Amino acid sequence: NIKSERRQHQPVTKMTEKKAKGPTVTPQLARMRGQWVQETTEVTIKAPNTLLGVVKGSKDQPLRVVGLDKGLVQDAADHIKALVQKAVTTTVTITAPNNMLGVVYNVRVSGPQKGSKDQPLRVVGLDKGLVHDAADHIKALVQKAVTTTVTITAPNNMLGVVKGSKDQPLRVVGLDKGLVHDAADHIESLMAYEKERRRLSTPVSQTVFIPKAHHGLIIGRQGQNIRYLSLTRRITIVLPPKNVISDEVTVTGLPDQVDQGRARVQETTEVTIKALNTLLAVGPRWALISKRREKYKVCVFCPQKGSKDQPLRVVGLDKGQVHNAADHIKALVQKAVTTTVTITAPNNMLGVVVGPGGSTIKEIQEKYRVRVSVPQKGSKDQPLRVVGPDKGLVHDAADHIKALVQKAVTTTVTITAPNNMLGVVVGPGGSTIKEIQEKYKVRVSVPQKGSKDQPLRVVGPDKGLVQDAAVHIESLMAYEKERRRLSTPVSQTVFIPKAHHGLIIGRQGQNIRYLSLTRRITIVLPPKNVISDEVTVTGLPDQVDQGVRDLVNLVKSSTHICYNSDF
């Protein structure tokens, strides 16, 4: 509108000037021009050049509205002022860290460049109310995105951080301050519990003070008293040497057993509990110690942090209360002590314990609440360890594993046999060995054909069935040996005097012929011109034995001479 009014105004002015300068201006035209100049209205509007569209680079000059009609000029000026007012922008700056600027959306934001130091964020718009609403929205987003950080100082063995790094603080970061502090308290309670658990994981020793003159009563005649206490209570009682003047008597063992042994020796108003400092945790904010003090009305003195393993002392006026407090503390220590059982098994049996995909070992650990440590694959036979807080469950888990290993352990029996006997074990087409393997659920390893006499092996999980299979195979080979012995001709020599050889031959050879036919043997006598008492009998073993007996009986029936035979 402004430009159009200027275009309308300028031609008129130029035309008027041309007519005024021209020689043909009439008095009437000159009068009209003077009247128009006199009646012109002009209104100036001051505003920045960025809002008026004037020549770029000129200093802020006022905008002028000129016209003949004063009312229209004023209306045009008001219209332009309204446009200028509408175009005036409101700017609000918000100070926030650069890492919080990514949460802003749906507004025109002028943010600092990435990497610049924290510069204010600007929200620019036409509507002042909307600009402030957007600024409030952005402030709420920034406030919501501000995180709270809590640092917790603890040794690395409580945090599970990178091995070898120096003790660095653990940090808890979150948006909600309350939840961050709750998480920090939770972590601190976990670490306090772990400290207490470690404190309670070692057997204890107690020191009682008994006058040196009474140490002989503890020992007893030929040491029977101290030996009885040590065996029945399963404790170790250490007395000072004879040449050392000291009233200290140290009782070492499991807490309950030490308590019983101490009660038998002497009760005192001060009890010391010797354990690793890691097992003497006092609980979060001395909660455990405070509870014991209030409940038993005793004083509990713990060693200073960082000191070498010093005994914990329980002191009070009431002996019973002192000992009850000490027993309570010992029970806590005993509860934290872990039991370890080692199981020796060949590495090739560990797969049975682990199971497919670790299913078996996982089931054992969940059932008995223990941790099973299996040696690494390829290591030499290392023991398998079962660790847990409950002694009974640890031993039950160990028995379970031993049963699995025992069930999977194979028994091997070796049988020494010549290669010419292996065919009996294999049988026609392998029928015999197959029957043995199926019957006794074993595996029979036969040496390769042509190898020198190698042992035959019977392997299986059931020791009894393996031995039965071995006995079966040995019986087969023994039967085969006997069969071969009875089917192989042998020769036996009997010594009969030369003078009696005629009796063996008989009249026209009837005796020797009869024996040869009936016993199926061959009887060879020495020639007549050879002086020899040897008579050789050849045939199957049983038949030869019977033939020799017949010969001896034949000669004996005629004479009273005794004859010896030899193979």
Salt bridges, closest charged atoms under 4 A:
GLU42 OE2 - ARG64 NE 2.48
GLU194 OE2 - ARG197 NH2 2.81
GLU194 OE2 - ARG198 NE 2.87
GLU196 OE2 - ARG199 NH2 2.62
ASP259 OD1 - ARG262 NH2 3.82
ASP259 OD1 - LYS330 NZ 2.35
GLU270 OE2 - ARG313 NE 2.78
GLU480 OE2 - ARG483 NH2 2.65
GLU480 OE2 - ARG484 NE 2.70
GLU482 OE2 - ARG485 NH2 2.73
ASP550 OD2 - ARG519 NE 2.55
